[in-house]
Amino acid sequence: MTENTSTTSIIEKTVFPILFALSFSHLLNDTIQSLIPAIYPVIKTSYHLSFSQIGLITLTFQLAASLLQPFVGLYTDKKPQPYSLAVGMGFTLIGLISLSQSTHFYTILLSVCFIGIGSSIFHPEASRMAHAASGGKRGLAQSVFQLGGNAGSSLGPLLAAWIIVPYGQFSVIWFSVIALLAIVILTYVGNWYKGFMLSRSKKINLQTMVNQFSRSKVVFSVCILLLLIFSKYFYMASLTNYFTFYLIDKFHVSVQTSQIYLFIFLFSVAAGTLLGGPIGDKIGRKYVIWGSILGTAPFALLLPHASLFWIGVLIVPIGMILASAFSAILVYAQELIPGKVGLVAGLFFGFAFGMGGIGSALLGKLADSTSIGYVFNVCAFLPLIGLLTGFLPNIETRKK
C-alpha cells in the first residue's frame, strides 16, 4: 500500500471573486480557441483545403495545447507561477494576430500552434488556482471554471457567423482585444495567488485526504479515466469540427445556419458543465461519470438518423449530459492522486486536447475516404465506452 497526504484546502471559504475571474478568463481564452474550428468553412473555401488538411490544423493546435500541459502542471506543483496565466495569454495574442494575417496553409498551422501553446500554459495553473480558491468545494470550483471555458467555446460559431463569415479572415484580429482584456484580469488573479502562496506557508493544513489505494490500482483507475476522456473528446471532435459540414452536406443549410446549430450544441455543453461538479460533491463523482458519459449513448445513436428538427432537439441533451463528465473526472483523479493538482490537471486537459486533435485528424481522413455521414454513424457508438466506469473504485469511501 502507498499513502500520500496533501492539502486539499487551506482556506475555509470559497473565494468566489477569484473563481468568477478565472471562469471569465477561461471564457475569453476558449472564445479565442473556438474561432479556429468556427472559421473552417471560410478557410476551406478560400484555400481549397481538404478535410484531411482541416483535421491537420486541429491536430496541430491540439497537440501544441496538450503536449506541454503535464510538464507545466508538474513544474507549477513544485514552483507555482502566479503570473504564468498572463504570459500564456500573450502567446495566444501572438497567434491570434498571426492567424488574421496568414496567407498560406503553413502559416495557419504556425498561428494555431501559438494559440495552442498559450492554452497549454493557461489550463494547469488556472486549475490549481481554482482548487486553491475552492474552500474545499472542489467539484463546484472546477465546474465554475469549466463553465467559463465551455461558454467561451459556444460563442465561436456565433462570432464566426456574425463577424468572420461576412468580413473575412482578417476580422480575426479584432478579437485581440479579448486577449488583452484577459491579460489584465489574469494579472489581477496572479496578484491574489501570490498573496495566497505567501499566506499558505504560515498556515497549518486544515484538511487532508489519505489515499490508501495501491499504486497498481491507481494506475489502472487513471487508465480507465483516460479511456473515458478518449470517448468523450473523440465524440466531441466529430461534433465540434465536422457538425457544420454534416448539416451542410445532408440538409443543404447555409454556413450561418449550420453555425447556429453548432452554437446550440456548444451552449448546451456550457450549461451542462455546471452540473457535474456540485452533484459530484454531494452524491459521489463516480455516479456522475456513469451518467454523463453512458447517458449520452441513446441520444448519440439516434442523431445520425434524425431529421434536421430532431437534430436540433437531440444535440441539447447530448451536450448537457456529456459536458457534466469532465469536472467529475478531473476532481476524481485529483483525489485519487493527492498532492498533484497541477500535474493531474495538465495530464487530463492535455490528454483531452490531444484526443480532440487526433480525433479530428483521423475523422477528417475518414470523411475524405468515405463520407461525412459515415463519420457520424461510426462516432455514435463512442459513448458506449462509458461502461468502463464500472471498474472505477468508490474513492469517496476512502476520505478521512
TORKOL-4160 file (C-alpha; in steps of 0.2 Angstrom, whole numbers, padded with zeros to 4 digits, m for minus):
400
<pt num="1" X="0000" Y="0000" Z="0000"/>
<pt num="2" X="0005" Y="0018" Z="m0003"/>
<pt num="3" X="0000" Y="0033" Z="0007"/>
<pt num="4" X="0001" Y="0051" Z="0002"/>
<pt num="5" X="m0006" Y="0066" Z="0010"/>
<pt num="6" X="m0009" Y="0083" Z="0003"/>
<pt num="7" X="m0018" Y="0099" Z="0007"/>
<pt num="8" X="m0035" Y="0099" Z="m0001"/>
<pt num="9" X="m0040" Y="0116" Z="0006"/>
<pt num="10" X="m0030" Y="0128" Z="0016"/>
<pt num="11" X="m0044" Y="0142" Z="0016"/>
<pt num="12" X="m0061" Y="0139" Z="0024"/>
<pt num="13" X="m0072" Y="0149" Z="0012"/>
<pt num="14" X="m0074" Y="0148" Z="m0006"/>
<pt num="15" X="m0066" Y="0164" Z="m0014"/>
<pt num="16" X="m0080" Y="0167" Z="m0027"/>
<pt num="17" X="m0072" Y="0183" Z="m0035"/>
<pt num="18" X="m0057" Y="0173" Z="m0040"/>
<pt num="19" X="m0067" Y="0158" Z="m0046"/>
<pt num="20" X="m0078" Y="0170" Z="m0057"/>
<pt num="21" X="m0062" Y="0179" Z="m0063"/>
<pt num="22" X="m0054" Y="0163" Z="m0068"/>
<pt num="23" X="m0070" Y="0157" Z="m0076"/>
<pt num="24" X="m0072" Y="0173" Z="m0086"/>
<pt num="25" X="m0054" Y="0172" Z="m0091"/>
<pt num="26" X="m0057" Y="0154" Z="m0096"/>
<pt num="27" X="m0072" Y="0161" Z="m0106"/>
<pt num="28" X="m0061" Y="0173" Z="m0115"/>
<pt num="29" X="m0047" Y="0160" Z="m0118"/>
<pt num="30" X="m0059" Y="0147" Z="m0125"/>
<pt num="31" X="m0068" Y="0160" Z="m0136"/>
<pt num="32" X="m0052" Y="0163" Z="m0145"/>
<pt num="33" X="m0049" Y="0145" Z="m0147"/>
<pt num="34" X="m0066" Y="0142" Z="m0153"/>
<pt num="35" X="m0063" Y="0154" Z="m0168"/>
<pt num="36" X="m0051" Y="0140" Z="m0175"/>
<pt num="37" X="m0065" Y="0127" Z="m0179"/>
<pt num="38" X="m0078" Y="0141" Z="m0182"/>
<pt num="39" X="m0068" Y="0148" Z="m0197"/>
<pt num="40" X="m0065" Y="0131" Z="m0205"/>
<pt num="41" X="m0079" Y="0134" Z="m0218"/>
<pt num="42" X="m0072" Y="0150" Z="m0223"/>
<pt num="43" X="m0053" Y="0145" Z="m0225"/>
<pt num="44" X="m0058" Y="0128" Z="m0233"/>
<pt num="45" X="m0066" Y="0138" Z="m0247"/>
<pt num="46" X="m0053" Y="0152" Z="m0248"/>
<pt num="47" X="m0038" Y="0140" Z="m0248"/>
<pt num="48" X="m0046" Y="0125" Z="m0256"/>
<pt num="49" X="m0042" Y="0113" Z="m0241"/>
<pt num="50" X="m0047" Y="0095" Z="m0240"/>
<pt num="51" X="m0055" Y="0088" Z="m0224"/>
<pt num="52" X="m0038" Y="0080" Z="m0220"/>
<pt num="53" X="m0030" Y="0097" Z="m0220"/>
<pt num="54" X="m0044" Y="0104" Z="m0209"/>
<pt num="55" X="m0040" Y="0089" Z="m0197"/>
<pt num="56" X="m0022" Y="0093" Z="m0198"/>
<pt num="57" X="m0025" Y="0111" Z="m0192"/>
<pt num="58" X="m0035" Y="0105" Z="m0177"/>
<pt num="59" X="m0021" Y="0092" Z="m0174"/>
<pt num="60" X="m0008" Y="0105" Z="m0174"/>
<pt num="61" X="m0017" Y="0116" Z="m0162"/>
<pt num="62" X="m0022" Y="0102" Z="m0150"/>
<pt num="63" X="m0005" Y="0094" Z="m0149"/>
<pt num="64" X="0003" Y="0111" Z="m0145"/>
<pt num="65" X="m0011" Y="0113" Z="m0132"/>
<pt num="66" X="m0009" Y="0096" Z="m0125"/>
<pt num="67" X="0009" Y="0090" Z="m0125"/>
<pt num="68" X="0016" Y="0104" Z="m0114"/>
<pt num="69" X="0002" Y="0103" Z="m0101"/>
<pt num="70" X="0008" Y="0089" Z="m0090"/>
<pt num="71" X="0025" Y="0097" Z="m0089"/>
<pt num="72" X="0018" Y="0114" Z="m0085"/>
<pt num="73" X="0007" Y="0106" Z="m0071"/>
<pt num="74" X="0022" Y="0096" Z="m0064"/>
<pt num="75" X="0033" Y="0111" Z="m0064"/>
<pt num="76" X="0020" Y="0123" Z="m0056"/>
<pt num="77" X="0016" Y="0109" Z="m0042"/>
<pt num="78" X="0034" Y="0112" Z="m0037"/>
<pt num="79" X="0036" Y="0130" Z="m0041"/>
<pt num="80" X="0019" Y="0139" Z="m0043"/>
<pt num="81" X="0020" Y="0154" Z="m0055"/>
<pt num="82" X="0006" Y="0167" Z="m0051"/>
<pt num="83" X="0009" Y="0177" Z="m0067"/>
<pt num="84" X="0011" Y="0162" Z="m0079"/>
<pt num="85" X="m0008" Y="0164" Z="m0085"/>
<pt num="86" X="m0005" Y="0181" Z="m0091"/>
<pt num="87" X="0011" Y="0175" Z="m0100"/>
<pt num="88" X="0002" Y="0161" Z="m0108"/>
<pt num="89" X="m0012" Y="0173" Z="m0115"/>
<pt num="90" X="0002" Y="0183" Z="m0123"/>
<pt num="91" X="0006" Y="0168" Z="m0133"/>
<pt num="92" X="m0012" Y="0167" Z="m0138"/>
<pt num="93" X="m0012" Y="0185" Z="m0143"/>
<pt num="94" X="0003" Y="0182" Z="m0155"/>
<pt num="95" X="m0006" Y="0168" Z="m0163"/>
<pt num="96" X="m0022" Y="0177" Z="m0165"/>
<pt num="97" X="m0014" Y="0192" Z="m0174"/>
<pt num="98" X="m0004" Y="0179" Z="m0185"/>
<pt num="99" X="m0019" Y="0170" Z="m0189"/>
<pt num="100" X="m0028" Y="0185" Z="m0195"/>
<pt num="101" X="m0013" Y="0189" Z="m0207"/>
<pt num="102" X="m0010" Y="0172" Z="m0213"/>
<pt num="103" X="m0010" Y="0169" Z="m0232"/>
<pt num="104" X="m0004" Y="0151" Z="m0233"/>
<pt num="105" X="m0009" Y="0134" Z="m0225"/>
<pt num="106" X="0008" Y="0133" Z="m0216"/>
<pt num="107" X="0007" Y="0150" Z="m0208"/>
<pt num="108" X="m0011" Y="0145" Z="m0202"/>
<pt num="109" X="m0003" Y="0130" Z="m0194"/>
<pt num="110" X="0010" Y="0141" Z="m0186"/>
<pt num="111" X="m0003" Y="0153" Z="m0179"/>
<pt num="112" X="m0014" Y="0139" Z="m0171"/>
<pt num="113" X="0002" Y="0132" Z="m0164"/>
<pt num="114" X="0005" Y="0148" Z="m0154"/>
<pt num="115" X="m0013" Y="0149" Z="m0148"/>
<pt num="116" X="m0011" Y="0130" Z="m0143"/>
<pt num="117" X="0005" Y="0135" Z="m0133"/>
<pt num="118" X="m0005" Y="0149" Z="m0124"/>
<pt num="119" X="m0018" Y="0136" Z="m0119"/>
<pt num="120" X="m0006" Y="0123" Z="m0113"/>
<pt num="121" X="0001" Y="0136" Z="m0101"/>
<pt num="122" X="m0016" Y="0143" Z="m0095"/>
<pt num="123" X="m0025" Y="0127" Z="m0090"/>
<pt num="124" X="m0015" Y="0118" Z="m0077"/>
<pt num="125" X="m0011" Y="0133" Z="m0067"/>
<pt num="126" X="m0028" Y="0140" Z="m0069"/>
<pt num="127" X="m0035" Y="0124" Z="m0062"/>
<pt num="128" X="m0023" Y="0125" Z="m0047"/>
<pt num="129" X="m0029" Y="0142" Z="m0044"/>
<pt num="130" X="m0047" Y="0136" Z="m0044"/>
<pt num="131" X="m0043" Y="0122" Z="m0032"/>
<pt num="132" X="m0034" Y="0135" Z="m0021"/>
<pt num="133" X="m0050" Y="0146" Z="m0021"/>
<pt num="134" X="m0062" Y="0131" Z="m0019"/>
<pt num="135" X="m0063" Y="0132" Z="0000"/>
<pt num="136" X="m0065" Y="0113" Z="m0001"/>
<pt num="137" X="m0079" Y="0113" Z="m0014"/>
<pt num="138" X="m0068" Y="0106" Z="m0027"/>
<pt num="139" X="m0081" Y="0100" Z="m0038"/>
<pt num="140" X="m0090" Y="0116" Z="m0038"/>
<pt num="141" X="m0074" Y="0126" Z="m0041"/>
<pt num="142" X="m0070" Y="0115" Z="m0056"/>
<pt num="143" X="m0087" Y="0117" Z="m0063"/>
<pt num="144" X="m0087" Y="0136" Z="m0062"/>
<pt num="145" X="m0070" Y="0136" Z="m0070"/>
<pt num="146" X="m0076" Y="0124" Z="m0084"/>
<pt num="147" X="m0092" Y="0133" Z="m0086"/>
<pt num="148" X="m0082" Y="0149" Z="m0092"/>
<pt num="149" X="m0072" Y="0138" Z="m0105"/>
<pt num="150" X="m0087" Y="0129" Z="m0112"/>
<pt num="151" X="m0097" Y="0145" Z="m0113"/>
<pt num="152" X="m0082" Y="0153" Z="m0122"/>
<pt num="153" X="m0082" Y="0138" Z="m0134"/>
<pt num="154" X="m0100" Y="0141" Z="m0138"/>
<pt num="155" X="m0098" Y="0159" Z="m0143"/>
<pt num="156" X="m0086" Y="0154" Z="m0158"/>
<pt num="157" X="m0099" Y="0149" Z="m0170"/>
<pt num="158" X="m0110" Y="0164" Z="m0167"/>
<pt num="159" X="m0095" Y="0176" Z="m0169"/>
<pt num="160" X="m0090" Y="0167" Z="m0185"/>
<pt num="161" X="m0107" Y="0169" Z="m0192"/>
<pt num="162" X="m0109" Y="0187" Z="m0187"/>
<pt num="163" X="m0091" Y="0193" Z="m0190"/>
<pt num="164" X="m0079" Y="0181" Z="m0198"/>
<pt num="165" X="m0091" Y="0175" Z="m0212"/>
<pt num="166" X="m0096" Y="0192" Z="m0218"/>
<pt num="167" X="m0080" Y="0201" Z="m0215"/>
<pt num="168" X="m0067" Y="0188" Z="m0219"/>
<pt num="169" X="m0051" Y="0180" Z="m0211"/>
<pt num="170" X="m0043" Y="0197" Z="m0207"/>
<pt num="171" X="m0058" Y="0201" Z="m0195"/>
<pt num="172" X="m0050" Y="0188" Z="m0183"/>
<pt num="173" X="m0038" Y="0202" Z="m0177"/>
<pt num="174" X="m0052" Y="0211" Z="m0169"/>
<pt num="175" X="m0053" Y="0198" Z="m0156"/>
<pt num="176" X="m0035" Y="0203" Z="m0150"/>
<pt num="177" X="m0045" Y="0215" Z="m0138"/>
<pt num="178" X="m0052" Y="0199" Z="m0129"/>
<pt num="179" X="m0034" Y="0193" Z="m0127"/>
<pt num="180" X="m0028" Y="0210" Z="m0120"/>
<pt num="181" X="m0043" Y="0210" Z="m0108"/>
<pt num="182" X="m0039" Y="0193" Z="m0102"/>
<pt num="183" X="m0021" Y="0198" Z="m0098"/>
<pt num="184" X="m0027" Y="0212" Z="m0087"/>
<pt num="185" X="m0039" Y="0200" Z="m0077"/>
<pt num="186" X="m0026" Y="0186" Z="m0076"/>
<pt num="187" X="m0013" Y="0199" Z="m0069"/>
<pt num="188" X="m0026" Y="0203" Z="m0055"/>
<pt num="189" X="m0028" Y="0184" Z="m0052"/>
<pt num="190" X="m0010" Y="0182" Z="m0051"/>
<pt num="191" X="m0008" Y="0196" Z="m0038"/>
<pt num="192" X="m0021" Y="0186" Z="m0027"/>
<pt num="193" X="m0012" Y="0170" Z="m0030"/>
<pt num="194" X="0004" Y="0177" Z="m0025"/>
<pt num="195" X="m0003" Y="0183" Z="m0009"/>
<pt num="196" X="m0012" Y="0166" Z="m0006"/>
<pt num="197" X="0005" Y="0157" Z="m0008"/>
<pt num="198" X="0013" Y="0169" Z="0005"/>
<pt num="199" X="m0001" Y="0165" Z="0017"/>
<pt num="200" X="0000" Y="0147" Z="0014"/>
<pt num="201" X="0017" Y="0145" Z="0021"/>
<pt num="202" X="0011" Y="0152" Z="0038"/>
<pt num="203" X="m0004" Y="0141" Z="0040"/>
<pt num="204" X="m0007" Y="0123" Z="0046"/>
<pt num="205" X="m0016" Y="0112" Z="0034"/>
<pt num="206" X="m0034" Y="0112" Z="0038"/>
<pt num="207" X="m0039" Y="0096" Z="0029"/>
<pt num="208" X="m0030" Y="0081" Z="0022"/>
<pt num="209" X="m0035" Y="0067" Z="0011"/>
<pt num="210" X="m0027" Y="0050" Z="0013"/>
<pt num="211" X="m0025" Y="0039" Z="m0002"/>
<pt num="212" X="m0024" Y="0020" Z="0003"/>
<pt num="213" X="m0026" Y="0013" Z="m0014"/>
<pt num="214" X="m0011" Y="0003" Z="m0021"/>
<pt num="215" X="0000" Y="0010" Z="m0035"/>
<pt num="216" X="m0007" Y="m0003" Z="m0047"/>
<pt num="217" X="m0025" Y="0002" Z="m0043"/>
<pt num="218" X="m0021" Y="0020" Z="m0045"/>
<pt num="219" X="m0013" Y="0017" Z="m0062"/>
<pt num="220" X="m0027" Y="0006" Z="m0068"/>
<pt num="221" X="m0040" Y="0019" Z="m0062"/>
<pt num="222" X="m0031" Y="0033" Z="m0071"/>
<pt num="223" X="m0031" Y="0022" Z="m0087"/>
<pt num="224" X="m0049" Y="0020" Z="m0086"/>
<pt num="225" X="m0052" Y="0038" Z="m0084"/>
<pt num="226" X="m0041" Y="0042" Z="m0099"/>
<pt num="227" X="m0051" Y="0030" Z="m0109"/>
<pt num="228" X="m0067" Y="0039" Z="m0104"/>
<pt num="229" X="m0059" Y="0055" Z="m0109"/>
<pt num="230" X="m0055" Y="0047" Z="m0126"/>
<pt num="231" X="m0073" Y="0043" Z="m0129"/>
<pt num="232" X="m0079" Y="0060" Z="m0124"/>
<pt num="233" X="m0067" Y="0070" Z="m0134"/>
<pt num="234" X="m0067" Y="0059" Z="m0149"/>
<pt num="235" X="m0085" Y="0061" Z="m0150"/>
<pt num="236" X="m0084" Y="0080" Z="m0146"/>
<pt num="237" X="m0072" Y="0082" Z="m0160"/>
<pt num="238" X="m0084" Y="0075" Z="m0173"/>
<pt num="239" X="m0097" Y="0087" Z="m0167"/>
<pt num="240" X="m0086" Y="0102" Z="m0164"/>
<pt num="241" X="m0076" Y="0101" Z="m0180"/>
<pt num="242" X="m0087" Y="0092" Z="m0193"/>
<pt num="243" X="m0105" Y="0096" Z="m0187"/>
<pt num="244" X="m0107" Y="0111" Z="m0198"/>
<pt num="245" X="m0101" Y="0101" Z="m0213"/>
<pt num="246" X="m0113" Y="0087" Z="m0209"/>
<pt num="247" X="m0128" Y="0098" Z="m0209"/>
<pt num="248" X="m0122" Y="0107" Z="m0225"/>
<pt num="249" X="m0120" Y="0091" Z="m0234"/>
<pt num="250" X="m0135" Y="0082" Z="m0228"/>
<pt num="251" X="m0148" Y="0096" Z="m0227"/>
<pt num="252" X="m0140" Y="0109" Z="m0238"/>
<pt num="253" X="m0142" Y="0123" Z="m0225"/>
<pt num="254" X="m0131" Y="0139" Z="m0226"/>
<pt num="255" X="m0115" Y="0141" Z="m0217"/>
<pt num="256" X="m0123" Y="0154" Z="m0205"/>
<pt num="257" X="m0137" Y="0141" Z="m0201"/>
<pt num="258" X="m0125" Y="0127" Z="m0198"/>
<pt num="259" X="m0115" Y="0139" Z="m0186"/>
<pt num="260" X="m0131" Y="0142" Z="m0176"/>
<pt num="261" X="m0134" Y="0123" Z="m0174"/>
<pt num="262" X="m0116" Y="0122" Z="m0168"/>
<pt num="263" X="m0119" Y="0136" Z="m0156"/>
<pt num="264" X="m0134" Y="0127" Z="m0149"/>
<pt num="265" X="m0124" Y="0111" Z="m0146"/>
<pt num="266" X="m0109" Y="0121" Z="m0138"/>
<pt num="267" X="m0121" Y="0131" Z="m0127"/>
<pt num="268" X="m0129" Y="0115" Z="m0121"/>
<pt num="269" X="m0111" Y="0109" Z="m0117"/>
<pt num="270" X="m0108" Y="0125" Z="m0107"/>
<pt num="271" X="m0125" Y="0123" Z="m0097"/>
<pt num="272" X="m0121" Y="0105" Z="m0093"/>
<pt num="273" X="m0104" Y="0109" Z="m0087"/>
<pt num="274" X="m0110" Y="0117" Z="m0071"/>
<pt num="275" X="m0120" Y="0102" Z="m0065"/>
<pt num="276" X="m0106" Y="0088" Z="m0064"/>
<pt num="277" X="m0095" Y="0096" Z="m0051"/>
<pt num="278" X="m0108" Y="0101" Z="m0037"/>
<pt num="279" X="m0118" Y="0085" Z="m0040"/>
<pt num="280" X="m0102" Y="0075" Z="m0038"/>
<pt num="281" X="m0098" Y="0084" Z="m0022"/>
<pt num="282" X="m0115" Y="0078" Z="m0015"/>
<pt num="283" X="m0118" Y="0060" Z="m0022"/>
<pt num="284" X="m0100" Y="0055" Z="m0027"/>
<pt num="285" X="m0090" Y="0058" Z="m0043"/>
<pt num="286" X="m0092" Y="0040" Z="m0050"/>
<pt num="287" X="m0110" Y="0041" Z="m0051"/>
<pt num="288" X="m0109" Y="0057" Z="m0061"/>
<pt num="289" X="m0096" Y="0049" Z="m0073"/>
<pt num="290" X="m0108" Y="0035" Z="m0075"/>
<pt num="291" X="m0122" Y="0046" Z="m0080"/>
<pt num="292" X="m0113" Y="0059" Z="m0090"/>
<pt num="293" X="m0104" Y="0048" Z="m0102"/>
<pt num="294" X="m0115" Y="0032" Z="m0104"/>
<pt num="295" X="m0131" Y="0043" Z="m0103"/>
<pt num="296" X="m0126" Y="0051" Z="m0119"/>
<pt num="297" X="m0127" Y="0035" Z="m0129"/>
<pt num="298" X="m0145" Y="0033" Z="m0133"/>
<pt num="299" X="m0146" Y="0051" Z="m0140"/>
<pt num="300" X="m0130" Y="0049" Z="m0149"/>
<pt num="301" X="m0136" Y="0033" Z="m0158"/>
<pt num="302" X="m0152" Y="0042" Z="m0164"/>
<pt num="303" X="m0143" Y="0058" Z="m0170"/>
<pt num="304" X="m0137" Y="0051" Z="m0187"/>
<pt num="305" X="m0154" Y="0045" Z="m0191"/>
<pt num="306" X="m0164" Y="0061" Z="m0186"/>
<pt num="307" X="m0172" Y="0075" Z="m0196"/>
<pt num="308" X="m0165" Y="0092" Z="m0195"/>
<pt num="309" X="m0178" Y="0097" Z="m0182"/>
<pt num="310" X="m0174" Y="0082" Z="m0171"/>
<pt num="311" X="m0156" Y="0085" Z="m0173"/>
<pt num="312" X="m0159" Y="0102" Z="m0165"/>
<pt num="313" X="m0168" Y="0094" Z="m0151"/>
<pt num="314" X="m0155" Y="0079" Z="m0148"/>
<pt num="315" X="m0140" Y="0090" Z="m0148"/>
<pt num="316" X="m0146" Y="0098" Z="m0132"/>
<pt num="317" X="m0146" Y="0083" Z="m0120"/>
<pt num="318" X="m0131" Y="0076" Z="m0129"/>
<pt num="319" X="m0121" Y="0092" Z="m0125"/>
<pt num="320" X="m0128" Y="0094" Z="m0107"/>
<pt num="321" X="m0126" Y="0076" Z="m0102"/>
<pt num="322" X="m0109" Y="0074" Z="m0110"/>
<pt num="323" X="m0102" Y="0090" Z="m0103"/>
<pt num="324" X="m0105" Y="0085" Z="m0085"/>
<pt num="325" X="m0091" Y="0072" Z="m0086"/>
<pt num="326" X="m0075" Y="0082" Z="m0086"/>
<pt num="327" X="m0076" Y="0091" Z="m0069"/>
<pt num="328" X="m0081" Y="0075" Z="m0061"/>
<pt num="329" X="m0067" Y="0065" Z="m0069"/>
<pt num="330" X="m0054" Y="0079" Z="m0066"/>
<pt num="331" X="m0058" Y="0080" Z="m0047"/>
<pt num="332" X="m0059" Y="0061" Z="m0045"/>
<pt num="333" X="m0042" Y="0060" Z="m0052"/>
<pt num="334" X="m0035" Y="0074" Z="m0041"/>
<pt num="335" X="m0042" Y="0065" Z="m0026"/>
<pt num="336" X="m0035" Y="0048" Z="m0032"/>
<pt num="337" X="m0018" Y="0056" Z="m0033"/>
<pt num="338" X="m0017" Y="0069" Z="m0019"/>
<pt num="339" X="m0004" Y="0082" Z="m0019"/>
<pt num="340" X="m0003" Y="0083" Z="m0038"/>
<pt num="341" X="m0016" Y="0095" Z="m0043"/>
<pt num="342" X="m0007" Y="0104" Z="m0057"/>
<pt num="343" X="0001" Y="0088" Z="m0064"/>
<pt num="344" X="m0017" Y="0079" Z="m0065"/>
<pt num="345" X="m0025" Y="0095" Z="m0072"/>
<pt num="346" X="m0011" Y="0096" Z="m0085"/>
<pt num="347" X="m0012" Y="0077" Z="m0089"/>
<pt num="348" X="m0031" Y="0077" Z="m0091"/>
<pt num="349" X="m0033" Y="0094" Z="m0100"/>
<pt num="350" X="m0018" Y="0089" Z="m0111"/>
<pt num="351" X="m0025" Y="0072" Z="m0115"/>
<pt num="352" X="m0042" Y="0079" Z="m0119"/>
<pt num="353" X="m0035" Y="0091" Z="m0131"/>
<pt num="354" X="m0024" Y="0078" Z="m0138"/>
<pt num="355" X="m0038" Y="0066" Z="m0141"/>
<pt num="356" X="m0048" Y="0080" Z="m0149"/>
<pt num="357" X="m0034" Y="0084" Z="m0161"/>
<pt num="358" X="m0030" Y="0066" Z="m0165"/>
<pt num="359" X="m0049" Y="0063" Z="m0167"/>
<pt num="360" X="m0051" Y="0077" Z="m0179"/>
<pt num="361" X="m0037" Y="0072" Z="m0190"/>
<pt num="362" X="m0042" Y="0054" Z="m0191"/>
<pt num="363" X="m0061" Y="0058" Z="m0193"/>
<pt num="364" X="m0056" Y="0071" Z="m0207"/>
<pt num="365" X="m0046" Y="0057" Z="m0216"/>
<pt num="366" X="m0061" Y="0045" Z="m0214"/>
<pt num="367" X="m0073" Y="0058" Z="m0221"/>
<pt num="368" X="m0062" Y="0061" Z="m0236"/>
<pt num="369" X="m0061" Y="0042" Z="m0240"/>
<pt num="370" X="m0079" Y="0038" Z="m0236"/>
<pt num="371" X="m0092" Y="0052" Z="m0232"/>
<pt num="372" X="m0096" Y="0064" Z="m0218"/>
<pt num="373" X="m0112" Y="0055" Z="m0214"/>
<pt num="374" X="m0102" Y="0039" Z="m0212"/>
<pt num="375" X="m0091" Y="0048" Z="m0199"/>
<pt num="376" X="m0106" Y="0052" Z="m0189"/>
<pt num="377" X="m0113" Y="0035" Z="m0189"/>
<pt num="378" X="m0097" Y="0027" Z="m0183"/>
<pt num="379" X="m0095" Y="0041" Z="m0169"/>
<pt num="380" X="m0112" Y="0037" Z="m0162"/>
<pt num="381" X="m0105" Y="0022" Z="m0154"/>
<pt num="382" X="m0091" Y="0030" Z="m0144"/>
<pt num="383" X="m0101" Y="0035" Z="m0128"/>
<pt num="384" X="m0104" Y="0016" Z="m0125"/>
<pt num="385" X="m0086" Y="0016" Z="m0119"/>
<pt num="386" X="m0093" Y="0024" Z="m0103"/>
<pt num="387" X="m0097" Y="0006" Z="m0097"/>
<pt num="388" X="m0079" Y="0005" Z="m0091"/>
<pt num="389" X="m0084" Y="0017" Z="m0077"/>
<pt num="390" X="m0090" Y="0001" Z="m0068"/>
<pt num="391" X="m0071" Y="m0003" Z="m0065"/>
<pt num="392" X="m0068" Y="0013" Z="m0055"/>
<pt num="393" X="m0066" Y="0011" Z="m0036"/>
<pt num="394" X="m0078" Y="0021" Z="m0025"/>
<pt num="395" X="m0065" Y="0034" Z="m0019"/>
<pt num="396" X="m0077" Y="0044" Z="m0008"/>
<pt num="397" X="m0076" Y="0030" Z="0005"/>
<pt num="398" X="m0058" Y="0032" Z="0007"/>
<pt num="399" X="m0058" Y="0051" Z="0013"/>
<pt num="400" X="m0053" Y="0054" Z="0030"/>
